[in-house]
Every structure is written in C-alpha cells, then in structure tokens.
Amino acid sequence: LAEVVSRASWEERLTADDRARLGGLLPFGDDEAERAVALDTVFSCAPVRFGSAVGRAWELLRAGALTAAAAAEREESRRAHDEAVAAHHDDLVRRLHTPR
C-alpha cells in the first residue's frame, strides 16, 4: 500500500485536477509550506494524533470493513440507533405530558 500511496504516485500518477480534488480533503490552507507538511505527514504513514490514516485504512480493508455489505450493516445499525433514541425521547415527552 505504501508503494501506491506515496509522494511519487501523487506527483506522477495523478492529474492536477485529481491532486486538487484530493488535496481539498487534507488539512491545509493556501500556504505551500502547510501543504508540503500535510502531504509529507500523510505519505510518511506516521501517526497523526490518533494513528496513521493510511495504516488505519489498510487495517479496515484487510478486515473487510470497507465492503458494500459492511457499509450496509453500519447504516442499518445507525438507523436502529436513531430509532431507539427517537423512541426514548418520545417516551420522555409522553411521560412529561401525562398527568399524574
């Protein structure tokens, strides 16, 4: 993965439009120095606050967590959680408005 996600592939394989689109996802402003530091950090696979983003992506790929089935399962889990929270809030409001 490090061979594919590298400074060389960024410079040589991606078009200027691709670099601009992907660069918009990275945490740097208009300053070229900030841009260089952000790119070097990403491509070095060094831990950034919570670990290496590239390393984490590779772990998720190997675990199968980025498949369509896994995404659908996460979406269903989120939906079930949202419904449970809404039901809990509805119950709280109902109990507050019910005379004793």
ABEGO torsion letter per residue (X at the ends): XAAABBAAAAAAABBAAAAAAAAAABBBBABAAAAAAAAAAAAAGBBBGAEBAAAAAAAAAAAGAABAAAAAAAAAAAAAAAAAAAAAAAAAAAAAABBX
